[in-house]
Amino acid sequence: MAIVEADSGRENPQPQTAPLIVHVVRQFLPNRGGLEDVVANLSRQTLRRGYRVRVVTLNSLFTAPEDKLPACENIDGIEVVRIPWSGSCRYPLAPQVFRHLGDADLVHVHAIDFFFDALAWGRMLHGKPMIVTTHGGFFHTRKYAAIKKIWFRTLTRASARAYRRVVCCSASDLKQFSEIVPDSVLIENGADIGKFADTASRLARRRIVSIGRFSVNKRLDHLLDAMAVLKGRDPEWHLDIVGAESDRNRVDIEGKIESRDLTGRVTLHVSPDNETIRRIITAASLFASASEYEGFGLVALEAMSAGLLPVLNANDAFQTLAERHAVIRLADFTSPETAATAMESAYADLACRPHALRSELLDAARGYSWDIVAGRYIDLYRSLDIAAAESL
């Protein structure tokens, strides 16, 4: 989970003649998560480059569907429009999206869900050029894997034909989507490397931070199993779990902590603000994720920018990052003993050469700054004959 703080009092400074990019995404601020962070940061960067930006999203959070959010809001200069929805959070139905595209110069859809399919099949109604960013598709868990593959090769393939470009945010996404869209392009997600920059403990400490939604695929059970092993080896180990409730809530996680006799060794932080997260990171040296699936691995990069040494489950996205950055440690979190040993080894290396490893972590994270990534998106927008603003 990457957390973005909003300032709803700022007005959009762009003239009405500036080109309008409409982002369509199922969840946005004030919700907290990787997808929301990507859209918010890209929107801010696009505004700075002279475009107007609108985000069309659902009018409630999946964690609190009965609590309706404002229909219209201005957040950091971003026009936010929220629309009613029904059905499942896995495939929310929100046909009112078509009402908010009429003045768009480009529609940028995020993720492979109802919006992706509906705007593709309804393109004769809105007539707008569109691109889509994959954000991991819908393979975040292995559940219904056979049905998902059939859906992907039929309906997803057909819907993708309506888009000018399919943008993959990770090498694993590119490998997958190239099977149905051979000209898919790769623009990896950016990371907010300034948010927690260089805040991790200067001294090696047996303290671990894990940040992410409380969802099934994050496999907090595996992380807690590894923590139980660490506690048995050295009682100084401590884990801070930071995240927002999703398909697992506070009670679920607290139950897992208590059942492993980890009370006092694991602290749970539910939806803290950035300043609180910063204080948590200041006391820690390691970052850990047992996630079995990631669209890109954004949170690991933000941890690296803070100076936390990552120990990550060897899923496809994390393997790709580790191939590029040798400082990242991979482990098999399905084996608690193996994962615990990997974290002990990471701590030992950090204790031996703290300055060299910290420098390596910060240097690796800089290459994913949003300024660089947004520039790639702007180049793509321009290549599709989307007019550039006069101020560019």
C-alpha positions in Angstrom: 0.0 0.0 0.0 1.3 3.4 -1.0 -0.4 6.2 0.8 -1.2 9.6 -0.8 -2.3 12.6 1.2 -4.8 14.9 -0.4 -5.2 18.6 -0.4 -8.8 19.3 -1.5 -8.6 23.0 -1.4 -6.4 23.6 -4.4 -8.0 24.7 -7.6 -7.2 23.4 -11.1 -4.9 26.1 -12.6 -5.2 24.9 -16.2 -7.2 27.0 -18.8 -10.3 25.3 -20.2 -8.5 25.2 -23.6 -5.9 22.8 -22.3 -6.2 19.2 -23.4 -8.2 17.0 -21.0 -7.1 13.6 -19.9 -9.8 11.6 -18.2 -8.5 8.8 -15.9 -11.1 6.0 -15.2 -10.3 3.9 -12.1 -12.5 1.9 -9.7 -10.9 3.3 -6.5 -9.3 6.7 -5.9 -8.5 9.0 -3.0 -9.3 9.0 -0.2 -8.8 5.2 -0.6 -5.2 4.2 0.0 -3.3 1.7 -2.2 -0.9 1.2 -5.1 -3.5 1.7 -7.9 -4.7 4.9 -6.2 -1.2 6.2 -5.7 -0.3 5.6 -9.4 -3.3 7.5 -10.7 -2.8 10.4 -8.2 0.9 10.8 -9.0 0.4 10.6 -12.7 -2.4 13.1 -12.5 -0.4 15.6 -10.6 2.6 15.3 -13.0 0.2 15.6 -16.0 -1.2 18.8 -14.5 2.3 20.2 -14.1 2.9 19.7 -17.8 -0.1 21.8 -18.8 -3.0 19.3 -19.2 -6.3 19.3 -17.5 -7.1 16.1 -15.5 -10.3 14.4 -14.5 -10.6 11.2 -12.5 -13.9 9.2 -12.8 -14.2 6.7 -10.0 -16.8 4.9 -7.8 -18.7 6.8 -5.2 -17.7 4.7 -2.2 -14.8 2.6 -1.0 -15.0 -1.2 -1.2 -14.3 -1.3 2.5 -17.3 0.9 3.3 -19.7 0.7 0.5 -22.6 2.3 2.4 -20.6 5.5 3.1 -21.1 7.6 0.0 -18.3 10.1 -1.0 -18.9 13.5 -2.5 -20.1 13.3 -6.1 -17.6 16.0 -7.2 -14.4 17.2 -5.5 -11.1 19.0 -6.4 -8.0 17.2 -5.0 -4.6 18.8 -5.7 -6.1 20.4 -8.8 -7.5 17.1 -10.0 -11.2 17.1 -10.9 -12.7 14.0 -9.2 -16.1 12.7 -10.3 -17.6 9.8 -8.3 -20.4 7.7 -9.8 -22.8 5.0 -8.3 -22.0 1.4 -8.7 -23.5 -2.0 -8.0 -22.4 -5.6 -8.0 -19.1 -7.1 -6.7 -15.9 -5.1 -5.9 -14.2 -7.6 -8.2 -16.2 -6.4 -11.2 -18.2 -3.3 -10.1 -20.9 -2.1 -12.6 -21.0 1.7 -13.1 -22.6 2.6 -16.5 -22.7 6.3 -15.6 -19.1 6.6 -16.6 -20.2 7.4 -20.1 -21.7 10.7 -18.9 -18.3 12.1 -18.0 -16.3 11.5 -21.2 -17.8 14.0 -23.6 -15.1 16.7 -23.4 -12.2 14.3 -23.1 -9.2 14.5 -25.5 -8.0 11.1 -24.2 -9.5 8.5 -21.9 -6.9 6.6 -19.8 -8.4 3.4 -18.2 -6.7 1.8 -15.3 -6.9 -1.9 -14.6 -8.8 -4.7 -16.4 -12.3 -4.6 -15.0 -15.8 -3.4 -15.9 -14.6 0.0 -17.0 -12.1 -1.6 -19.4 -14.8 -3.8 -21.0 -17.7 -1.3 -21.0 -15.7 1.5 -22.5 -14.4 -0.8 -25.2 -17.7 -2.2 -26.2 -19.4 1.2 -25.9 -16.7 3.1 -27.9 -19.3 3.9 -30.6 -21.2 5.8 -28.0 -18.4 8.0 -26.7 -16.0 8.0 -29.7 -12.9 8.9 -27.6 -9.4 7.6 -28.1 -8.4 5.4 -25.2 -5.4 3.7 -23.7 -5.3 1.3 -20.8 -2.7 0.5 -18.1 -2.9 -3.1 -17.0 -1.9 -2.9 -13.3 -1.5 -6.6 -13.1 -4.7 -7.6 -14.9 -7.0 -9.7 -12.7 -4.5 -12.4 -11.8 -3.9 -11.2 -8.2 -4.8 -14.6 -6.8 -4.9 -18.1 -8.2 -8.6 -18.4 -7.4 -10.7 -19.3 -10.5 -7.5 -19.5 -12.5 -9.0 -21.6 -15.3 -12.0 -19.3 -15.8 -9.7 -16.2 -15.7 -7.5 -17.6 -18.4 -10.5 -18.3 -20.6 -11.9 -14.8 -19.9 -8.4 -13.3 -20.7 -8.1 -15.0 -24.0 -11.6 -14.2 -25.2 -13.3 -11.2 -23.7 -10.1 -9.3 -22.7 -8.6 -9.9 -26.1 -11.7 -8.6 -27.8 -12.0 -5.5 -25.5 -8.3 -4.7 -26.0 -8.9 -4.0 -29.7 -10.7 -0.8 -28.8 -7.6 0.7 -27.2 -4.9 2.7 -29.0 -2.3 1.3 -26.7 -2.2 -1.3 -24.0 0.4 -0.1 -21.4 1.9 -2.8 -19.1 3.3 -1.6 -15.8 5.7 -4.5 -15.3 7.7 -7.0 -17.3 5.4 -9.8 -16.1 2.4 -7.9 -17.4 4.1 -7.3 -20.7 4.9 -11.0 -21.1 1.2 -11.9 -20.4 -0.5 -9.2 -22.4 1.7 -9.6 -25.4 0.1 -12.9 -25.9 -3.2 -11.2 -26.8 -1.9 -7.7 -27.8 1.5 -8.1 -29.6 2.1 -4.3 -29.7 1.7 -3.8 -25.9 4.2 -1.3 -24.5 6.0 -1.2 -21.2 5.9 1.8 -18.9 6.7 0.7 -15.4 5.1 2.4 -12.5 6.8 5.3 -10.7 7.4 5.4 -7.0 7.0 8.4 -4.7 10.6 8.3 -3.7 10.4 11.6 -1.8 7.6 10.6 0.6 9.8 8.6 3.0 13.2 9.4 1.6 16.2 8.3 3.6 14.2 7.9 6.8 15.1 4.4 7.9 17.3 3.8 11.0 20.9 4.6 10.5 21.8 1.7 12.8 21.0 -1.9 11.9 18.0 -2.9 14.0 16.1 -6.2 14.2 12.9 -4.3 13.3 10.9 -5.1 10.1 8.2 -3.1 8.4 5.6 -4.5 6.0 3.3 -2.2 4.1 0.3 -3.3 2.0 -3.4 -3.9 1.9 -4.8 -6.5 4.2 -5.7 -8.8 1.4 -5.4 -12.5 0.8 -2.7 -12.3 -1.8 -0.4 -10.4 0.6 -0.1 -13.6 2.7 0.4 -12.0 6.0 -0.1 -15.5 7.5 3.2 -16.5 5.9 5.0 -13.4 7.1 3.7 -14.0 10.7 4.9 -17.6 10.5 8.4 -16.4 9.6 8.1 -13.8 12.5 7.3 -16.6 14.9 10.5 -18.4 13.9 12.5 -15.2 14.3 11.1 -14.6 17.8 12.2 -18.0 18.8 15.7 -17.3 17.6 16.0 -13.8 19.1 13.4 -12.0 21.1 14.6 -8.6 19.9 12.8 -9.0 16.5 9.8 -6.8 16.0 7.4 -6.5 13.0 5.3 -3.5 12.2 2.4 -4.3 9.8 1.0 -1.2 8.1 -2.0 -1.2 5.8 -5.6 -0.6 5.1 -8.4 -3.1 5.5 -9.4 -5.0 2.4 -10.7 -8.6 2.2 -9.0 -9.0 5.5 -9.7 -6.7 8.4 -8.1 -5.7 11.7 -9.9 -8.5 13.6 -8.6 -11.1 11.1 -5.0 -9.9 11.4 -5.1 -9.5 15.2 -6.4 -13.1 15.5 -3.5 -14.4 13.4 -1.0 -12.4 15.6 -2.5 -13.8 18.8 -2.7 -17.4 17.6 1.0 -17.3 17.0 1.8 -15.8 20.4 3.2 -12.7 18.8 1.5 -10.1 20.9 4.1 -7.5 21.8 6.4 -8.6 19.0 4.1 -7.5 16.1 2.3 -4.1 16.0 -0.6 -3.6 13.7 -1.2 -0.1 12.2 -4.5 0.4 10.4 -4.6 3.2 7.8 -2.1 5.5 9.5 -1.1 8.8 7.9 2.2 9.4 6.2 3.8 11.1 9.3 3.0 8.0 11.4 4.4 5.7 8.8 7.5 7.9 8.6 8.0 7.5 12.4 7.6 3.7 12.1 10.2 3.5 9.3 12.6 5.6 11.3 12.9 2.8 13.9 13.3 0.0 11.4 16.0 -1.5 9.1 14.2 -4.1 7.0 11.2 -4.3 4.7 9.4 -7.6 4.2 6.6 -8.8 1.9 5.3 -12.3 1.6 2.9 -11.4 -1.2 2.2 -14.2 -3.6 1.4 -11.7 -6.4 2.2 -8.1 -7.3 1.4 -6.1 -10.3 4.7 -4.3 -10.1 6.2 -4.0 -6.6 5.7 -0.3 -6.0 5.8 -0.6 -2.2 9.2 -2.3 -2.3 10.7 0.6 -4.2 9.2 3.1 -1.8 10.8 1.1 1.0 14.1 1.2 -0.7 13.9 4.9 -1.1 13.6 5.1 2.7 16.7 3.0 3.1 14.9 -0.2 4.2 16.6 -3.4 3.0 13.8 -5.5 1.3 13.3 -9.2 1.8 10.6 -10.3 -0.6 8.7 -13.4 -1.6 10.0 -14.6 -4.9 6.9 -13.8 -7.0 7.2 -12.7 -10.7 7.2 -8.9 -10.0 9.7 -9.1 -7.2 12.0 -11.5 -9.1 12.1 -8.9 -12.0 13.1 -6.2 -9.5 15.7 -8.4 -7.9 17.2 -9.2 -11.3 17.8 -5.5 -11.8 18.9 -4.6 -8.3 21.1 -7.1 -6.5 20.5 -5.4 -3.2 17.0 -6.9 -3.0 16.8 -10.2 -1.2 14.4 -12.9 -2.3 13.0 -15.7 -0.1 10.4 -18.5 -0.2 7.9 -17.3 2.4 6.0 -20.6 2.2 8.8 -21.9 4.3 8.9 -20.0 7.6 12.4 -21.2 8.4 13.8 -20.2 5.0 12.2 -16.7 5.2 13.4 -16.2 8.8 17.0 -17.1 7.8 16.8 -14.7 4.8 15.8 -11.8 7.2 18.6 -12.7 9.6 21.1 -12.7 6.8 19.8 -9.3 5.5 20.2 -7.9 9.0 23.7 -9.2 9.3 24.8 -7.7 6.0 23.3 -4.4 7.0 25.1 -4.4 10.3 28.4 -5.1 8.5 28.1 -2.5 5.7 25.3 -0.1 6.5 26.5 2.9 4.4 27.2 0.9 1.2 23.9 -0.9 1.3 22.0 2.3 2.1 23.6 4.1 -0.8 22.8 1.2 -3.1 19.1 1.2 -2.1 18.7 5.0 -2.5 20.4 4.9 -5.9 18.2 2.1 -7.2 15.0 3.8 -6.1 15.9 7.1 -7.9 15.4 5.6 -11.3 11.7 5.1 -10.6 10.8 8.8 -9.8 7.4 9.9 -11.1 9.0 12.8 -13.0 10.7 10.3 -15.3 7.7 7.9 -15.5 5.2 10.7 -16.2 7.5 11.9 -19.0 7.1 8.5 -20.7 3.3 8.8 -20.5 3.3 12.3 -21.9 5.4 11.1 -24.8 2.8 8.3 -25.4 -0.1 10.8 -25.2 1.6 13.0 -27.8 2.3 10.0 -30.1 -1.4 9.5 -30.2 -2.0 13.0 -31.5 -3.3 14.3 -28.3 -2.6 18.0 -28.5 0.0 19.4 -26.1 -0.9 22.4 -24.0 0.4 25.8 -25.1 2.5 26.1 -22.0 4.6 23.1 -22.9 
